[in-house]
Amino acid sequence: MFGKDSDMPAPNVGGDNRSTSILAQGCRFKGQIEIQGIFRVEGNFEGGISTPEQLVVGKTGVVEGEIKVKNAIIGGKVSGNITAENKIELQSGSHVEGDIRTRRLVIDEGVFFEGNCSMGNKPKANTTPESTATRSSAPQDSKKQVAQNT
């Protein structure tokens, strides 16, 4: 009434273009998706997910495929590799099968995780397998002796 519609969404104040896209419980999607904003999965998703923001897989969500995001919060089931630029959070009751790569990792009690985890930044370009092997092949006793002499 009086030119104001309460069902209309509030205008975007402050220039924040982050939007939330939802795949609701009972829905299925198969394919590749690139989203600018937050993506929440409560249904079944098969394929690749890419967003420069955040992925949330809810308790009823199932994702089968590759994930590349800034942050991931997993409460449901994921089968596939997850690469998160900043952080991955595995919530209690979640089930993850695949490799994960991130800077920060939070794992609650009651999580099932099967795969490999790689944390931190990528190795420097000048690090070669030979130089790593040479450094790690030094006898342990010589390291202790150096520590005792100093």
N, C-alpha and C positions, 0 to 999 in steps of 0.2 A: 504494500500500500504506500502511497505517496512517493512512487518512483524508486523504492528500495526493494530489491528482491533478495530475501534471506537465503534462497537456495543457490544463488550464484556464488562461485568461489571468490575468496578475497583476492584483490589484485596483488600482483607480484611487487612487493615493496623492497627497495634496496638493490634491485638488479640481480638478485640471485636466480639463476636459470635452472637450478636443480629441481627436477621433477621426479616423481616416483611412478614407475610402471609396475603393474602387478599381474602375475599369472596366478589366478585364483585356484583354490582347491577344487578339484573336479575337472579342471581344464588341462588339455595336452597341447604341447607345441613341439614340432620337430623342425630343425633347421639351424641356421646361424643368425645371431642377433647382436646388433651393436646399439647400445643405448647411451644417450647423453643424460646421465642422472643416476638415480638409484633404481635398482631392479630387485623386486621381491618375488620369490617363487614359492608358492604354496601348492601348486599343482605338479604336473610331470613335464619336464623339459628334456629333450634329447637333441644334442648338437652343441654348438659353441656359443659361449657368452663372452662379450667384451664390453666393458664400460670404464670410463676414466674415473668413475665414482665408486659406489658401493654395491655389492651383491648381498642380498639376504636370502638364505634358503631357510624357510620356516620349518617348523616341526613336521608338517605334512608334505613338505616339498621334496621332490626327487629330481636330481639333475644327473644326466649321463652325457658327459662330454668335457671338452676343454674349457677352462675358465681363466680369463685374463682380466683382472680388475685392479683398482687401487686398494680397496679393503673388502674382505669377505667375512660374513658372519654366517656360520653353518649350524643350523639346528636340526636339519633333516638328513637326507641321504645324498651323497655325491659319489659317483663313480667316474673318475677321470682326474686329470692333473689340474691343480689350482696354482696359478701364479698371481700373487698379490704384491703390488709395488710397496705397500706399507705394512698391512697387518692382516692376519687370518685369525679368527676366533672360532674355535670348535666348542659348541655349547653341549652341555650334558644331554646324553641321549642321541647325539649325532653319530652318523656312520659315514666314514670317508675311506674310499679305496682308490688310491692313486698318489702320485707324488705331489708334494707341495713345496713352493718356493716363495719366501717372503722375508721381510726384515724382522718383523715381530710376530710371535706366535703365542696364542693363549689357548690352553687346553683345559677344559673343566673336567671334573671327575665324571666317570661314566661315559666316556667317549670311546668309540671304536675307530681306530685309525690303522690302516694297513698300507704302507708305502714308504717312500723316502722323503726326508725333510731336508731342505737346504735353506739356511738362513744367512742373512748378511748381504753385503754387496757382491757383485761379480768379482772374481779374481782379477788381479792386475794382468795386463797383456804381457809383461815381461817375465811372468812366472811360467816356467816350462816344467814338464814332468821330470826332465833330467835334473834340473836344479832342486826340485822338491825332493826327489829320491836321494840326491847327494846329501842334502841337509839332514834328512831323516835317517840316513844309514850310519851316522856317527855312533860309536859305541856309547851306551848309557853311562858306563863307568867314567869315561873321559869327561862327560858333562858334570858328573858329581865331583870329580877331582878339581875341575875348574872352579866350581862353586865353593869348594872347601879352601882353595888357595887364595881366594879374594877376601 
